[in-house]
């Protein structure tokens, strides 16, 4: 995800903060009311993480860019006429 953010022009201090957020996550599993040992989350986000919508938007933005580029190069055609030249993703 950091490569996507770098490609989109995010400054290095934002990339560092995102890296810290993702690397500092600690979770544990609750099974039948008993809390298990803690472990460090190394990738992704946890269920209910407030960053999930942001990550979805960043990924959708990159997908939009890739699909628009493929449309411009003639690999894709827009199936239904749209008010803009963008190939609709969301």
PDB file of N, CA, C and O in Angstrom:
ATOM      1  N   UNK A   1       0.822  -1.183   0.000  1.00  0.00           N
ATOM      2  CA  UNK A   1       0.000   0.000   0.000  1.00  0.00           C
ATOM      3  C   UNK A   1       0.870   1.252   0.000  1.00  0.00           C
ATOM      4  O   UNK A   1       0.485   2.278  -0.560  1.00  0.00           O
ATOM      5  N   UNK A   2       2.034   1.167   0.624  1.00  0.00           N
ATOM      6  CA  UNK A   2       2.905   2.335   0.673  1.00  0.00           C
ATOM      7  C   UNK A   2       3.397   2.715  -0.716  1.00  0.00           C
ATOM      8  O   UNK A   2       3.577   3.898  -1.006  1.00  0.00           O
ATOM      9  N   UNK A   3       3.618   1.724  -1.581  1.00  0.00           N
ATOM     10  CA  UNK A   3       4.026   2.024  -2.957  1.00  0.00           C
ATOM     11  C   UNK A   3       2.921   2.763  -3.704  1.00  0.00           C
ATOM     12  O   UNK A   3       3.194   3.667  -4.494  1.00  0.00           O
ATOM     13  N   UNK A   4       1.686   2.378  -3.453  1.00  0.00           N
ATOM     14  CA  UNK A   4       0.550   3.062  -4.089  1.00  0.00           C
ATOM     15  C   UNK A   4       0.505   4.510  -3.623  1.00  0.00           C
ATOM     16  O   UNK A   4       0.327   5.428  -4.424  1.00  0.00           O
ATOM     17  N   UNK A   5       0.669   4.702  -2.314  1.00  0.00           N
ATOM     18  CA  UNK A   5       0.632   6.058  -1.780  1.00  0.00           C
ATOM     19  C   UNK A   5       1.792   6.892  -2.320  1.00  0.00           C
ATOM     20  O   UNK A   5       1.617   8.074  -2.616  1.00  0.00           O
ATOM     21  N   UNK A   6       2.964   6.295  -2.451  1.00  0.00           N
ATOM     22  CA  UNK A   6       4.112   7.007  -3.018  1.00  0.00           C
ATOM     23  C   UNK A   6       3.819   7.408  -4.462  1.00  0.00           C
ATOM     24  O   UNK A   6       4.121   8.528  -4.872  1.00  0.00           O
ATOM     25  N   UNK A   7       3.228   6.489  -5.234  1.00  0.00           N
ATOM     26  CA  UNK A   7       2.887   6.767  -6.631  1.00  0.00           C
ATOM     27  C   UNK A   7       1.870   7.900  -6.739  1.00  0.00           C
ATOM     28  O   UNK A   7       1.886   8.669  -7.700  1.00  0.00           O
ATOM     29  N   UNK A   8       0.980   7.997  -5.740  1.00  0.00           N
ATOM     30  CA  UNK A   8      -0.048   9.029  -5.762  1.00  0.00           C
ATOM     31  C   UNK A   8       0.459  10.372  -5.248  1.00  0.00           C
ATOM     32  O   UNK A   8      -0.290  11.349  -5.228  1.00  0.00           O
ATOM     33  N   UNK A   9       1.729  10.431  -4.830  1.00  0.00           N
ATOM     34  CA  UNK A   9       2.312  11.704  -4.449  1.00  0.00           C
ATOM     35  C   UNK A   9       2.315  12.014  -2.963  1.00  0.00           C
ATOM     36  O   UNK A   9       2.574  13.156  -2.583  1.00  0.00           O
ATOM     37  N   UNK A  10       2.033  11.028  -2.101  1.00  0.00           N
ATOM     38  CA  UNK A  10       2.082  11.273  -0.664  1.00  0.00           C
ATOM     39  C   UNK A  10       3.519  11.556  -0.255  1.00  0.00           C
ATOM     40  O   UNK A  10       4.449  10.941  -0.776  1.00  0.00           O
ATOM     41  N   UNK A  11       3.700  12.477   0.667  1.00  0.00           N
ATOM     42  CA  UNK A  11       5.025  12.835   1.157  1.00  0.00           C
ATOM     43  C   UNK A  11       5.567  11.739   2.069  1.00  0.00           C
ATOM     44  O   UNK A  11       4.817  10.923   2.604  1.00  0.00           O
ATOM     45  N   UNK A  12       6.893  11.742   2.231  1.00  0.00           N
ATOM     46  CA  UNK A  12       7.556  10.696   3.000  1.00  0.00           C
ATOM     47  C   UNK A  12       7.093  10.632   4.451  1.00  0.00           C
ATOM     48  O   UNK A  12       7.025   9.543   5.022  1.00  0.00           O
ATOM     49  N   UNK A  13       6.774  11.770   5.062  1.00  0.00           N
ATOM     50  CA  UNK A  13       6.344  11.713   6.461  1.00  0.00           C
ATOM     51  C   UNK A  13       5.000  11.003   6.604  1.00  0.00           C
ATOM     52  O   UNK A  13       4.751  10.369   7.629  1.00  0.00           O
ATOM     53  N   UNK A  14       4.136  11.094   5.605  1.00  0.00           N
ATOM     54  CA  UNK A  14       2.872  10.351   5.629  1.00  0.00           C
ATOM     55  C   UNK A  14       3.121   8.860   5.448  1.00  0.00           C
ATOM     56  O   UNK A  14       2.480   8.031   6.093  1.00  0.00           O
ATOM     57  N   UNK A  15       4.055   8.527   4.568  1.00  0.00           N
ATOM     58  CA  UNK A  15       4.379   7.118   4.359  1.00  0.00           C
ATOM     59  C   UNK A  15       4.954   6.505   5.631  1.00  0.00           C
ATOM     60  O   UNK A  15       4.634   5.367   5.973  1.00  0.00           O
ATOM     61  N   UNK A  16       5.796   7.250   6.327  1.00  0.00           N
ATOM     62  CA  UNK A  16       6.374   6.763   7.571  1.00  0.00           C
ATOM     63  C   UNK A  16       5.293   6.552   8.626  1.00  0.00           C
ATOM     64  O   UNK A  16       5.308   5.551   9.343  1.00  0.00           O
ATOM     65  N   UNK A  17       4.365   7.484   8.719  1.00  0.00           N
ATOM     66  CA  UNK A  17       3.278   7.344   9.697  1.00  0.00           C
ATOM     67  C   UNK A  17       2.404   6.128   9.387  1.00  0.00           C
ATOM     68  O   UNK A  17       2.022   5.394  10.299  1.00  0.00           O
ATOM     69  N   UNK A  18       2.087   5.911   8.119  1.00  0.00           N
ATOM     70  CA  UNK A  18       1.284   4.752   7.748  1.00  0.00           C
ATOM     71  C   UNK A  18       2.032   3.458   8.050  1.00  0.00           C
ATOM     72  O   UNK A  18       1.439   2.490   8.526  1.00  0.00           O
ATOM     73  N   UNK A  19       3.316   3.441   7.778  1.00  0.00           N
ATOM     74  CA  UNK A  19       4.124   2.252   8.071  1.00  0.00           C
ATOM     75  C   UNK A  19       4.105   1.955   9.569  1.00  0.00           C
ATOM     76  O   UNK A  19       3.994   0.798   9.974  1.00  0.00           O
ATOM     77  N   UNK A  20       4.213   3.001  10.393  1.00  0.00           N
ATOM     78  CA  UNK A  20       4.167   2.815  11.841  1.00  0.00           C
ATOM     79  C   UNK A  20       2.802   2.289  12.286  1.00  0.00           C
ATOM     80  O   UNK A  20       2.726   1.406  13.140  1.00  0.00           O
ATOM     81  N   UNK A  21       1.738   2.819  11.717  1.00  0.00           N
ATOM     82  CA  UNK A  21       0.393   2.371  12.091  1.00  0.00           C
ATOM     83  C   UNK A  21       0.218   0.896  11.790  1.00  0.00           C
ATOM     84  O   UNK A  21      -0.334   0.150  12.599  1.00  0.00           O
ATOM     85  N   UNK A  22       0.693   0.475  10.618  1.00  0.00           N
ATOM     86  CA  UNK A  22       0.517  -0.922  10.240  1.00  0.00           C
ATOM     87  C   UNK A  22       1.434  -1.866  11.001  1.00  0.00           C
ATOM     88  O   UNK A  22       1.081  -3.028  11.205  1.00  0.00           O
ATOM     89  N   UNK A  23       2.584  -1.403  11.419  1.00  0.00           N
ATOM     90  CA  UNK A  23       3.535  -2.296  12.074  1.00  0.00           C
ATOM     91  C   UNK A  23       3.358  -2.356  13.586  1.00  0.00           C
ATOM     92  O   UNK A  23       3.918  -3.245  14.227  1.00  0.00           O
ATOM     93  N   UNK A  24       2.603  -1.443  14.171  1.00  0.00           N
ATOM     94  CA  UNK A  24       2.454  -1.414  15.622  1.00  0.00           C
ATOM     95  C   UNK A  24       1.198  -2.109  16.123  1.00  0.00           C
ATOM     96  O   UNK A  24       0.911  -2.061  17.320  1.00  0.00           O
ATOM     97  N   UNK A  25       0.449  -2.748  15.250  1.00  0.00           N
ATOM     98  CA  UNK A  25      -0.796  -3.381  15.652  1.00  0.00           C
ATOM     99  C   UNK A  25      -0.580  -4.637  16.478  1.00  0.00           C
ATOM    100  O   UNK A  25       0.233  -5.494  16.132  1.00  0.00           O
ATOM    101  N   UNK A  26      -1.321  -4.731  17.575  1.00  0.00           N
ATOM    102  CA  UNK A  26      -1.282  -5.920  18.433  1.00  0.00           C
ATOM    103  C   UNK A  26      -2.710  -6.441  18.551  1.00  0.00           C
ATOM    104  O   UNK A  26      -3.645  -5.666  18.756  1.00  0.00           O
ATOM    105  N   UNK A  27      -2.873  -7.740  18.424  1.00  0.00           N
ATOM    106  CA  UNK A  27      -4.190  -8.356  18.516  1.00  0.00           C
ATOM    107  C   UNK A  27      -4.121  -9.571  19.424  1.00  0.00           C
ATOM    108  O   UNK A  27      -3.042 -10.083  19.724  1.00  0.00           O
ATOM    109  N   UNK A  28      -5.281 -10.019  19.850  1.00  0.00           N
ATOM    110  CA  UNK A  28      -5.405 -11.286  20.558  1.00  0.00           C
ATOM    111  C   UNK A  28      -6.770 -11.855  20.203  1.00  0.00           C
ATOM    112  O   UNK A  28      -7.658 -11.130  19.753  1.00  0.00           O
ATOM    113  N   UNK A  29      -6.927 -13.132  20.405  1.00  0.00           N
ATOM    114  CA  UNK A  29      -8.163 -13.814  20.037  1.00  0.00           C
ATOM    115  C   UNK A  29      -8.959 -14.118  21.293  1.00  0.00           C
ATOM    116  O   UNK A  29      -8.423 -14.611  22.285  1.00  0.00           O
ATOM    117  N   UNK A  30     -10.252 -13.814  21.231  1.00  0.00           N
ATOM    118  CA  UNK A  30     -11.165 -14.106  22.319  1.00  0.00           C
ATOM    119  C   UNK A  30     -11.930 -15.366  21.945  1.00  0.00           C
ATOM    120  O   UNK A  30     -12.703 -15.359  20.986  1.00  0.00           O
ATOM    121  N   UNK A  31     -11.725 -16.445  22.689  1.00  0.00           N
ATOM    122  CA  UNK A  31     -12.370 -17.726  22.386  1.00  0.00           C
ATOM    123  C   UNK A  31     -13.134 -18.196  23.612  1.00  0.00           C
ATOM    124  O   UNK A  31     -12.538 -18.483  24.650  1.00  0.00           O
ATOM    125  N   UNK A  32     -14.442 -18.275  23.492  1.00  0.00           N
ATOM    126  CA  UNK A  32     -15.318 -18.679  24.595  1.00  0.00           C
ATOM    127  C   UNK A  32     -15.088 -17.820  25.843  1.00  0.00           C
ATOM    128  O   UNK A  32     -15.089 -18.325  26.966  1.00  0.00           O
ATOM    129  N   UNK A  33     -14.892 -16.521  25.630  1.00  0.00           N
ATOM    130  CA  UNK A  33     -14.717 -15.603  26.736  1.00  0.00           C
ATOM    131  C   UNK A  33     -13.327 -15.572  27.340  1.00  0.00           C
ATOM    132  O   UNK A  33     -13.088 -14.833  28.294  1.00  0.00           O
ATOM    133  N   UNK A  34     -12.394 -16.369  26.798  1.00  0.00           N
ATOM    134  CA  UNK A  34     -11.032 -16.412  27.319  1.00  0.00           C
ATOM    135  C   UNK A  34     -10.125 -15.694  26.334  1.00  0.00           C
ATOM    136  O   UNK A  34     -10.090 -16.030  25.151  1.00  0.00           O
ATOM    137  N   UNK A  35      -9.390 -14.699  26.830  1.00  0.00           N
ATOM    138  CA  UNK A  35      -8.498 -13.922  25.995  1.00  0.00           C
ATOM    139  C   UNK A  35      -7.184 -14.672  25.794  1.00  0.00           C
ATOM    140  O   UNK A  35      -6.532 -15.066  26.760  1.00  0.00           O
ATOM    141  N   UNK A  36      -6.804 -14.865  24.538  1.00  0.00           N
ATOM    142  CA  UNK A  36      -5.569 -15.572  24.227  1.00  0.00           C
ATOM    143  C   UNK A  36      -4.353 -14.667  24.284  1.00  0.00           C
ATOM    144  O   UNK A  36      -4.457 -13.487  24.616  1.00  0.00           O
ATOM    145  N   UNK A  37      -3.204 -15.231  23.957  1.00  0.00           N
ATOM    146  CA  UNK A  37      -1.960 -14.464  23.937  1.00  0.00           C
ATOM    147  C   UNK A  37      -2.007 -13.383  22.869  1.00  0.00           C
ATOM    148  O   UNK A  37      -2.690 -13.522  21.854  1.00  0.00           O
ATOM    149  N   UNK A  38      -1.271 -12.307  23.111  1.00  0.00           N
ATOM    150  CA  UNK A  38      -1.184 -11.225  22.132  1.00  0.00           C
ATOM    151  C   UNK A  38      -0.155 -11.575  21.065  1.00  0.00           C
ATOM    152  O   UNK A  38       0.824 -12.274  21.325  1.00  0.00           O
ATOM    153  N   UNK A  39      -0.402 -11.071  19.856  1.00  0.00           N
ATOM    154  CA  UNK A  39       0.552 -11.251  18.766  1.00  0.00           C
ATOM    155  C   UNK A  39       0.571  -9.977  17.929  1.00  0.00           C
ATOM    156  O   UNK A  39      -0.403  -9.225  17.898  1.00  0.00           O
ATOM    157  N   UNK A  40       1.671  -9.750  17.265  1.00  0.00           N
ATOM    158  CA  UNK A  40       1.829  -8.554  16.437  1.00  0.00           C
ATOM    159  C   UNK A  40       1.266  -8.812  15.048  1.00  0.00           C
ATOM    160  O   UNK A  40       1.541  -9.846  14.439  1.00  0.00           O
ATOM    161  N   UNK A  41       0.477  -7.868  14.551  1.00  0.00           N
ATOM    162  CA  UNK A  41      -0.064  -7.938  13.192  1.00  0.00           C
ATOM    163  C   UNK A  41       0.970  -7.313  12.266  1.00  0.00           C
ATOM    164  O   UNK A  41       1.385  -6.173  12.474  1.00  0.00           O
ATOM    165  N   UNK A  42       1.378  -8.041  11.264  1.00  0.00           N
ATOM    166  CA  UNK A  42       2.429  -7.544  10.386  1.00  0.00           C
ATOM    167  C   UNK A  42       1.894  -6.986   9.069  1.00  0.00           C
ATOM    168  O   UNK A  42       2.575  -6.193   8.419  1.00  0.00           O
ATOM    169  N   UNK A  43       0.717  -7.376   8.674  1.00  0.00           N
ATOM    170  CA  UNK A  43       0.168  -6.904   7.397  1.00  0.00           C
ATOM    171  C   UNK A  43      -1.317  -6.624   7.543  1.00  0.00           C
ATOM    172  O   UNK A  43      -2.010  -7.222   8.366  1.00  0.00           O
ATOM    173  N   UNK A  44      -1.782  -5.697   6.718  1.00  0.00           N
ATOM    174  CA  UNK A  44      -3.208  -5.449   6.623  1.00  0.00           C
ATOM    175  C   UNK A  44      -3.792  -4.714   7.822  1.00  0.00           C
ATOM    176  O   UNK A  44      -3.075  -4.183   8.670  1.00  0.00           O
ATOM    177  N   UNK A  45      -5.117  -4.704   7.858  1.00  0.00           N
ATOM    178  CA  UNK A  45      -5.836  -4.035   8.936  1.00  0.00           C
ATOM    179  C   UNK A  45      -6.716  -5.055   9.644  1.00  0.00           C
ATOM    180  O   UNK A  45      -7.039  -6.109   9.097  1.00  0.00           O
ATOM    181  N   UNK A  46      -7.090  -4.723  10.857  1.00  0.00           N
ATOM    182  CA  UNK A  46      -7.934  -5.596  11.632  1.00  0.00           C
ATOM    183  C   UNK A  46      -9.403  -5.259  11.404  1.00  0.00           C
ATOM    184  O   UNK A  46      -9.741  -4.195  10.885  1.00  0.00           O
ATOM    185  N   UNK A  47     -10.262  -6.184  11.800  1.00  0.00           N
ATOM    186  CA  UNK A  47     -11.695  -5.973  11.655  1.00  0.00           C
ATOM    187  C   UNK A  47     -12.115  -4.733  12.433  1.00  0.00           C
ATOM    188  O   UNK A  47     -11.750  -4.574  13.598  1.00  0.00           O
ATOM    189  N   UNK A  48     -12.873  -3.863  11.797  1.00  0.00           N
ATOM    190  CA  UNK A  48     -13.331  -2.643  12.445  1.00  0.00           C
ATOM    191  C   UNK A  48     -12.301  -1.527  12.473  1.00  0.00           C
ATOM    192  O   UNK A  48     -12.520  -0.502  13.117  1.00  0.00           O
ATOM    193  N   UNK A  49     -11.192  -1.708  11.792  1.00  0.00           N
ATOM    194  CA  UNK A  49     -10.136  -0.689  11.775  1.00  0.00           C
ATOM    195  C   UNK A  49     -10.636   0.539  11.026  1.00  0.00           C
ATOM    196  O   UNK A  49     -11.152   0.405   9.917  1.00  0.00           O
ATOM    197  N   UNK A  50     -10.496   1.740  11.603  1.00  0.00           N
ATOM    198  CA  UNK A  50     -10.984   2.944  10.920  1.00  0.00           C
ATOM    199  C   UNK A  50     -10.200   3.288   9.656  1.00  0.00           C
ATOM    200  O   UNK A  50     -10.629   4.153   8.891  1.00  0.00           O
ATOM    201  N   UNK A  51      -9.058   2.632   9.415  1.00  0.00           N
ATOM    202  CA  UNK A  51      -8.303   2.879   8.187  1.00  0.00           C
ATOM    203  C   UNK A  51      -8.846   2.099   6.990  1.00  0.00           C
ATOM    204  O   UNK A  51      -8.468   2.382   5.853  1.00  0.00           O
ATOM    205  N   UNK A  52      -9.716   1.132   7.222  1.00  0.00           N
ATOM    206  CA  UNK A  52     -10.225   0.302   6.127  1.00  0.00           C
ATOM    207  C   UNK A  52     -10.846   1.114   4.989  1.00  0.00           C
ATOM    208  O   UNK A  52     -10.532   0.848   3.829  1.00  0.00           O
ATOM    209  N   UNK A  53     -11.715   2.097   5.271  1.00  0.00           N
ATOM    210  CA  UNK A  53     -12.267   2.891   4.164  1.00  0.00           C
ATOM    211  C   UNK A  53     -11.204   3.649   3.379  1.00  0.00           C
ATOM    212  O   UNK A  53     -11.296   3.761   2.157  1.00  0.00           O
ATOM    213  N   UNK A  54     -10.195   4.170   4.076  1.00  0.00           N
ATOM    214  CA  UNK A  54      -9.115   4.882   3.394  1.00  0.00           C
ATOM    215  C   UNK A  54      -8.361   3.944   2.454  1.00  0.00           C
ATOM    216  O   UNK A  54      -8.055   4.315   1.321  1.00  0.00           O
ATOM    217  N   UNK A  55      -8.067   2.752   2.911  1.00  0.00           N
ATOM    218  CA  UNK A  55      -7.360   1.784   2.075  1.00  0.00           C
ATOM    219  C   UNK A  55      -8.200   1.390   0.869  1.00  0.00           C
ATOM    220  O   UNK A  55      -7.671   1.207  -0.228  1.00  0.00           O
ATOM    221  N   UNK A  56      -9.519   1.258   1.073  1.00  0.00           N
ATOM    222  CA  UNK A  56     -10.402   0.932  -0.044  1.00  0.00           C
ATOM    223  C   UNK A  56     -10.369   2.043  -1.093  1.00  0.00           C
ATOM    224  O   UNK A  56     -10.280   1.765  -2.288  1.00  0.00           O
ATOM    225  N   UNK A  57     -10.439   3.290  -0.653  1.00  0.00           N
ATOM    226  CA  UNK A  57     -10.432   4.421  -1.581  1.00  0.00           C
ATOM    227  C   UNK A  57      -9.101   4.486  -2.337  1.00  0.00           C
ATOM    228  O   UNK A  57      -9.091   4.727  -3.544  1.00  0.00           O
ATOM    229  N   UNK A  58      -7.986   4.276  -1.644  1.00  0.00           N
ATOM    230  CA  UNK A  58      -6.680   4.300  -2.309  1.00  0.00           C
ATOM    231  C   UNK A  58      -6.573   3.192  -3.359  1.00  0.00           C
ATOM    232  O   UNK A  58      -6.088   3.422  -4.466  1.00  0.00           O
ATOM    233  N   UNK A  59      -7.028   1.992  -3.003  1.00  0.00           N
ATOM    234  CA  UNK A  59      -6.972   0.881  -3.958  1.00  0.00           C
ATOM    235  C   UNK A  59      -7.901   1.126  -5.139  1.00  0.00           C
ATOM    236  O   UNK A  59      -7.535   0.833  -6.277  1.00  0.00           O
ATOM    237  N   UNK A  60      -9.105   1.659  -4.891  1.00  0.00           N
ATOM    238  CA  UNK A  60     -10.040   1.951  -5.973  1.00  0.00           C
ATOM    239  C   UNK A  60      -9.495   3.038  -6.891  1.00  0.00           C
ATOM    240  O   UNK A  60      -9.696   2.986  -8.105  1.00  0.00           O
ATOM    241  N   UNK A  61      -8.810   4.020  -6.319  1.00  0.00           N
ATOM    242  CA  UNK A  61      -8.217   5.101  -7.120  1.00  0.00           C
ATOM    243  C   UNK A  61      -7.139   4.554  -8.054  1.00  0.00           C
ATOM    244  O   UNK A  61      -7.067   4.937  -9.222  1.00  0.00           O
ATOM    245  N   UNK A  62      -6.309   3.662  -7.535  1.00  0.00           N
ATOM    246  CA  UNK A  62      -5.275   3.046  -8.374  1.00  0.00           C
ATOM    247  C   UNK A  62      -5.907   2.186  -9.459  1.00  0.00           C
ATOM    248  O   UNK A  62      -5.470   2.221 -10.609  1.00  0.00           O
ATOM    249  N   UNK A  63      -6.936   1.411  -9.105  1.00  0.00           N
ATOM    250  CA  UNK A  63      -7.624   0.591 -10.104  1.00  0.00           C
ATOM    251  C   UNK A  63      -8.243   1.472 -11.182  1.00  0.00           C
ATOM    252  O   UNK A  63      -8.202   1.121 -12.361  1.00  0.00           O
ATOM    253  N   UNK A  64      -8.820   2.615 -10.794  1.00  0.00           N
ATOM    254  CA  UNK A  64      -9.396   3.551 -11.759  1.00  0.00           C
ATOM    255  C   UNK A  64      -8.331   4.049 -12.724  1.00  0.00           C
ATOM    256  O   UNK A  64      -8.576   4.140 -13.927  1.00  0.00           O
ATOM    257  N   UNK A  65      -7.161   4.370 -12.210  1.00  0.00           N
ATOM    258  CA  UNK A  65      -6.061   4.841 -13.046  1.00  0.00           C
ATOM    259  C   UNK A  65      -5.635   3.763 -14.044  1.00  0.00           C
ATOM    260  O   UNK A  65      -5.442   4.049 -15.226  1.00  0.00           O
ATOM    261  N   UNK A  66      -5.489   2.538 -13.574  1.00  0.00           N
ATOM    262  CA  UNK A  66      -5.047   1.436 -14.445  1.00  0.00           C
ATOM    263  C   UNK A  66      -6.084   1.154 -15.531  1.00  0.00           C
ATOM    264  O   UNK A  66      -5.728   0.964 -16.694  1.00  0.00           O
ATOM    265  N   UNK A  67      -7.356   1.126 -15.158  1.00  0.00           N
ATOM    266  CA  UNK A  67      -8.417   0.846 -16.131  1.00  0.00           C
ATOM    267  C   UNK A  67      -8.536   1.983 -17.137  1.00  0.00           C
ATOM    268  O   UNK A  67      -8.717   1.729 -18.327  1.00  0.00           O
ATOM    269  N   UNK A  68      -8.438   3.243 -16.681  1.00  0.00           N
ATOM    270  CA  UNK A  68      -8.488   4.374 -17.618  1.00  0.00           C
ATOM    271  C   UNK A  68      -7.331   4.320 -18.603  1.00  0.00           C
ATOM    272  O   UNK A  68      -7.509   4.597 -19.789  1.00  0.00           O
ATOM    273  N   UNK A  69      -6.145   3.964 -18.116  1.00  0.00           N
ATOM    274  CA  UNK A  69      -4.990   3.837 -18.990  1.00  0.00           C
ATOM    275  C   UNK A  69      -5.205   2.737 -20.030  1.00  0.00           C
ATOM    276  O   UNK A  69      -4.861   2.911 -21.200  1.00  0.00           O
ATOM    277  N   UNK A  70      -5.771   1.610 -19.606  1.00  0.00           N
ATOM    278  CA  UNK A  70      -6.064   0.520 -20.545  1.00  0.00           C
ATOM    279  C   UNK A  70      -7.118   0.941 -21.562  1.00  0.00           C
ATOM    280  O   UNK A  70      -7.067   0.523 -22.719  1.00  0.00           O
ATOM    281  N   UNK A  71      -8.066   1.760 -21.141  1.00  0.00           N
ATOM    282  CA  UNK A  71      -9.103   2.262 -22.050  1.00  0.00           C
ATOM    283  C   UNK A  71      -8.497   3.216 -23.079  1.00  0.00           C
ATOM    284  O   UNK A  71      -8.844   3.160 -24.259  1.00  0.00           O
ATOM    285  N   UNK A  72      -7.589   4.093 -22.631  1.00  0.00           N
ATOM    286  CA  UNK A  72      -6.933   5.038 -23.542  1.00  0.00           C
ATOM    287  C   UNK A  72      -6.087   4.302 -24.569  1.00  0.00           C
ATOM    288  O   UNK A  72      -6.031   4.704 -25.731  1.00  0.00           O
ATOM    289  N   UNK A  73      -5.430   3.226 -24.150  1.00  0.00           N
ATOM    290  CA  UNK A  73      -4.573   2.456 -25.054  1.00  0.00           C
ATOM    291  C   UNK A  73      -5.361   1.511 -25.958  1.00  0.00           C
ATOM    292  O   UNK A  73      -4.778   0.852 -26.820  1.00  0.00           O
ATOM    293  N   UNK A  74      -6.679   1.437 -25.769  1.00  0.00           N
ATOM    294  CA  UNK A  74      -7.515   0.643 -26.648  1.00  0.00           C
ATOM    295  C   UNK A  74      -7.723  -0.796 -26.218  1.00  0.00           C
ATOM    296  O   UNK A  74      -8.274  -1.590 -26.981  1.00  0.00           O
ATOM    297  N   UNK A  75      -7.291  -1.157 -25.000  1.00  0.00           N
ATOM    298  CA  UNK A  75      -7.489  -2.515 -24.517  1.00  0.00           C
ATOM    299  C   UNK A  75      -8.907  -2.753 -24.018  1.00  0.00           C
ATOM    300  O   UNK A  75      -9.384  -3.888 -24.015  1.00  0.00           O
ATOM    301  N   UNK A  76      -9.583  -1.686 -23.594  1.00  0.00           N
ATOM    302  CA  UNK A  76     -10.952  -1.770 -23.086  1.00  0.00           C
ATOM    303  C   UNK A  76     -11.832  -0.761 -23.818  1.00  0.00           C
ATOM    304  O   UNK A  76     -11.355   0.258 -24.316  1.00  0.00           O
ATOM    305  N   UNK A  77     -13.118  -1.067 -23.870  1.00  0.00           N
ATOM    306  CA  UNK A  77     -14.101  -0.130 -24.413  1.00  0.00           C
ATOM    307  C   UNK A  77     -15.201   0.059 -23.388  1.00  0.00           C
ATOM    308  O   UNK A  77     -15.615  -0.895 -22.729  1.00  0.00           O
ATOM    309  N   UNK A  78     -15.676   1.290 -23.253  1.00  0.00           N
ATOM    310  CA  UNK A  78     -16.747   1.569 -22.309  1.00  0.00           C
ATOM    311  C   UNK A  78     -18.040   0.972 -22.859  1.00  0.00           C
ATOM    312  O   UNK A  78     -18.452   1.320 -23.966  1.00  0.00           O
ATOM    313  N   UNK A  79     -18.698   0.065 -22.097  1.00  0.00           N
ATOM    314  CA  UNK A  79     -19.889  -0.614 -22.617  1.00  0.00           C
ATOM    315  C   UNK A  79     -21.111   0.283 -22.730  1.00  0.00           C
ATOM    316  O   UNK A  79     -21.957   0.069 -23.598  1.00  0.00           O
ATOM    317  N   UNK A  80     -21.215   1.280 -21.867  1.00  0.00           N
ATOM    318  CA  UNK A  80     -22.368   2.187 -21.867  1.00  0.00           C
ATOM    319  C   UNK A  80     -21.818   3.608 -21.888  1.00  0.00           C
ATOM    320  O   UNK A  80     -20.870   3.918 -21.166  1.00  0.00           O
ATOM    321  N   UNK A  81     -22.400   4.462 -22.700  1.00  0.00           N
ATOM    322  CA  UNK A  81     -21.944   5.834 -22.801  1.00  0.00           C
ATOM    323  C   UNK A  81     -22.043   6.530 -21.442  1.00  0.00           C
ATOM    324  O   UNK A  81     -23.076   6.481 -20.774  1.00  0.00           O
ATOM    325  N   UNK A  82     -20.945   7.178 -21.053  1.00  0.00           N
ATOM    326  CA  UNK A  82     -20.878   7.866 -19.757  1.00  0.00           C
ATOM    327  C   UNK A  82     -20.714   9.363 -19.997  1.00  0.00           C
ATOM    328  O   UNK A  82     -20.237   9.772 -21.055  1.00  0.00           O
ATOM    329  N   UNK A  83     -21.104  10.181 -19.024  1.00  0.00           N
ATOM    330  CA  UNK A  83     -20.916  11.632 -19.187  1.00  0.00           C
ATOM    331  C   UNK A  83     -19.439  12.025 -19.178  1.00  0.00           C
ATOM    332  O   UNK A  83     -19.089  13.086 -19.695  1.00  0.00           O
ATOM    333  N   UNK A  84     -18.578  11.207 -18.611  1.00  0.00           N
ATOM    334  CA  UNK A  84     -17.143  11.516 -18.632  1.00  0.00           C
ATOM    335  C   UNK A  84     -16.434  10.420 -19.419  1.00  0.00           C
ATOM    336  O   UNK A  84     -17.040   9.412 -19.780  1.00  0.00           O
ATOM    337  N   UNK A  85     -15.150  10.625 -19.679  1.00  0.00           N
ATOM    338  CA  UNK A  85     -14.381   9.633 -20.433  1.00  0.00           C
ATOM    339  C   UNK A  85     -13.834   8.529 -19.542  1.00  0.00           C
ATOM    340  O   UNK A  85     -13.236   7.576 -20.042  1.00  0.00           O
ATOM    341  N   UNK A  86     -14.027   8.639 -18.228  1.00  0.00           N
ATOM    342  CA  UNK A  86     -13.525   7.618 -17.312  1.00  0.00           C
ATOM    343  C   UNK A  86     -14.335   6.327 -17.426  1.00  0.00           C
ATOM    344  O   UNK A  86     -15.556   6.346 -17.578  1.00  0.00           O
ATOM    345  N   UNK A  87     -13.627   5.227 -17.350  1.00  0.00           N
ATOM    346  CA  UNK A  87     -14.267   3.923 -17.265  1.00  0.00           C
ATOM    347  C   UNK A  87     -14.758   3.767 -15.840  1.00  0.00           C
ATOM    348  O   UNK A  87     -13.947   3.820 -14.915  1.00  0.00           O
ATOM    349  N   UNK A  88     -16.065   3.575 -15.618  1.00  0.00           N
ATOM    350  CA  UNK A  88     -16.596   3.609 -14.244  1.00  0.00           C
ATOM    351  C   UNK A  88     -16.127   2.408 -13.413  1.00  0.00           C
ATOM    352  O   UNK A  88     -16.302   1.262 -13.826  1.00  0.00           O
ATOM    353  N   UNK A  89     -15.543   2.667 -12.262  1.00  0.00           N
ATOM    354  CA  UNK A  89     -15.121   1.608 -11.347  1.00  0.00           C
ATOM    355  C   UNK A  89     -16.069   1.521 -10.167  1.00  0.00           C
ATOM    356  O   UNK A  89     -16.580   0.447  -9.850  1.00  0.00           O
ATOM    357  N   UNK A  90     -16.303   2.654  -9.518  1.00  0.00           N
ATOM    358  CA  UNK A  90     -17.198   2.642  -8.331  1.00  0.00           C
ATOM    359  C   UNK A  90     -18.471   3.379  -8.671  1.00  0.00           C
ATOM    360  O   UNK A  90     -19.362   3.494  -7.829  1.00  0.00           O
TER     361      UNK A  90
END
